[in-house]
Amino acid sequence: MGTDRVTVADLIFDRLDTNGDGVLAADDYRASAEHVLQSYGMGPSAPKGRALIEANLALWEQQAELVDRDHDGKITREEYREWVASLPASDSGRPSGSPEVMAALHAQFNVADRDGDGVMDRHEFAVWRGLKNVAAQTAEASFELIDSDGDGAISWNDFTGAAHQHGLAALLYGPS
């Protein structure tokens, strides 16, 4: 696996390992969703909250099936790295997301779209990425990749189009 994919796998793994025990489990995926919701002052029973938790748990189920080789209910860092290495490449040759990854991101996108207008402006995007400790300058560079028409707002279609063109990691953690 190329260094870029190892770095991406480790970034995502570390952000998902909410309890810091060095493995991923269903509780980590739920806690990750709850952290996002709490950051936005939203509860898990709100429609967007339920959607995010359900998407994260569906992502866990998919990853547990595909990634957890020894079926112990936990995903190790090495198992996660191998899964990221197996993801199909975007047009740029960088990893793109599985349908479950994209569904979880879409649910996050909807939570981050505070005013519910179907798009994220620069501020909403910066706040969303800041929750994952992405520096403001890096988030701005990612926003520029996504906002191809330069209107200062990104829709979900803008996001998925840019993911296909540039790779998901460039959108989430900055262009390399």
Rosetta blueprint (number, residue, H / E / L):
1 M L
2 G L
3 T H
4 D H
5 R H
6 V H
7 T H
8 V H
9 A H
10 D H
11 L H
12 I H
13 F H
14 D H
15 R H
16 L H
17 D L
18 T L
19 N L
20 G L
21 D L
22 G L
23 V E
24 L E
25 A L
26 A H
27 D H
28 D H
29 Y H
30 R H
31 A H
32 S H
33 A H
34 E H
35 H H
36 V H
37 L H
38 Q H
39 S H
40 Y L
41 G L
42 M L
43 G L
44 P L
45 S L
46 A L
47 P H
48 K H
49 G H
50 R H
51 A H
52 L H
53 I H
54 E H
55 A H
56 N H
57 L H
58 A H
59 L H
60 W H
61 E H
62 Q H
63 Q H
64 A H
65 E H
66 L H
67 V H
68 D L
69 R L
70 D L
71 H L
72 D L
73 G L
74 K L
75 I E
76 T E
77 R H
78 E H
79 E H
80 Y H
81 R H
82 E H
83 W H
84 V H
85 A H
86 S H
87 L L
88 P L
89 A E
90 S L
91 D L
92 S L
93 G L
94 R L
95 P E
96 S L
97 G L
98 S L
99 P H
100 E H
101 V H
102 M H
103 A H
104 A H
105 L H
106 H H
107 A H
108 Q H
109 F H
110 N H
111 V H
112 A H
113 D L
114 R L
115 D L
116 G L
117 D L
118 G L
119 V E
120 M E
121 D E
122 R H
123 H H
124 E H
125 F H
126 A H
127 V H
128 W H
129 R H
130 G H
131 L L
132 K L
133 N L
134 V L
135 A L
136 A H
137 Q H
138 T H
139 A H
140 E H
141 A H
142 S H
143 F H
144 E H
145 L H
146 I H
147 D L
148 S L
149 D L
150 G L
151 D L
152 G L
153 A E
154 I E
155 S E
156 W H
157 N H
158 D H
159 F H
160 T H
161 G H
162 A H
163 A H
164 H H
165 Q H
166 H H
167 G L
168 L H
169 A H
170 A H
171 L H
172 L H
173 Y H
174 G L
175 P L
176 S L
